[in-house]
Amino acid sequence: MIEHLKHSAIEAVLSRLLLLINHIVRAEPQAVHRLRPHAGKRIGVHLLEWPLPLPSSVTLEITPAGLFDVVSVDATVIDLRVSIQADRPVRLLADSLSGVTPRIDLAGDASLASDVSWLADNLRWDVEDDLARLVGAGAAAQVASVASGVAGGLRSALAALARSGLVPQSSERRARAESPPR
């Protein structure tokens, strides 16, 4: 019973995340245009050092419409492997929402890797635009301004905590922090 609930919850999270990703892709015609030639190709997304009880890997397939569909959580045949450092999921989410591109490693089909890299560098969720459709442009601008301030404050607080040693840094960030300046 618990395994069934866990499986259902994972499927629900993945389907909502897929809807969001496709919404962001669909909003940018250039993204759809770049993905269409890769229809049928599979991308294995791997979250490295993922601490949450959700799958750390998922395989996506590019549809003829230039969007994504989940193939399975553990498919083995992929055209491109995308690895994302995810040892701090809250930080990863906050950075992603504020426009900071996470470090992504790509291995596999060079043409697909080029287009996925373009997506990572250029696609952003325009939350303010989506919110404006619901509450109007003025209210959306105010909410976006407050959210931006909160996100900046969170980033500053996390950075201060990391410097103080209260929050562990990833090994890569710790190595950069300990290396002498050039």
C-alpha positions, 0 to 999 in steps of 0.5 A, spaced: 500 500 500 505 504 501 509 503 495 503 504 491 502 511 494 509 512 493 509 510 486 503 514 485 506 521 488 512 520 484 508 519 478 504 526 480 510 530 481 513 528 474 507 529 470 507 536 474 514 538 472 513 535 465 507 540 464 511 546 467 517 544 462 513 543 456 509 550 458 516 553 458 519 550 452 512 552 448 512 559 450 519 560 446 518 558 439 525 558 438 526 552 443 520 548 439 524 549 433 530 546 435 527 540 439 523 538 433 528 535 429 530 531 435 523 527 435 524 520 438 531 521 441 531 520 448 535 524 454 537 521 460 536 526 466 541 524 472 541 528 478 547 527 482 547 526 489 540 527 490 538 527 497 530 526 496 526 520 496 524 521 489 527 518 483 534 521 481 534 519 474 528 520 468 528 519 461 525 524 457 523 523 449 522 529 444 515 529 441 514 531 434 511 537 437 518 539 439 516 538 447 518 532 452 514 526 454 517 521 460 519 515 457 520 511 464 524 512 470 529 507 469 530 507 461 537 504 459 537 507 451 538 514 451 541 519 446 544 524 451 545 524 458 544 530 462 547 530 469 546 536 474 549 536 481 543 536 485 546 535 492 542 541 495 535 541 491 532 547 495 538 551 492 537 548 485 530 550 485 531 557 488 537 558 483 533 555 477 527 560 479 531 566 479 535 565 472 541 562 475 543 556 470 545 550 474 552 546 472 550 541 467 554 536 464 552 533 457 554 526 454 552 523 447 549 526 441 553 532 439 547 536 435 542 534 441 547 536 446 548 543 443 540 544 443 539 542 450 545 546 452 542 552 448 535 551 452 539 551 459 542 557 457 536 561 454 529 558 457 526 561 463 520 561 466 516 568 465 512 567 472 510 574 471 507 574 465 503 567 467 501 571 473 499 577 469 494 573 465 491 571 472 491 577 476 493 583 471 500 586 469 500 591 475 499 586 481 504 581 477 509 586 477 508 587 485 508 580 486 515 579 482 518 584 485 517 582 492 519 574 490 525 577 487 527 580 493 525 574 497 530 570 492 535 575 493 535 575 501 535 567 501 541 567 496 545 572 501 542 568 507 545 561 504 551 564 502 552 567 509 551 560 512 555 557 507 561 561 509 560 560 517 560 553 516 553 552 518 551 549 512 556 544 508 558 546 501 559 541 496 566 539 495 567 543 488 564 549 491 569 548 498 575 546 493 574 553 489 573 557 496 579 554 499 584 555 493 588 561 493 586 567 488 589 568 482 
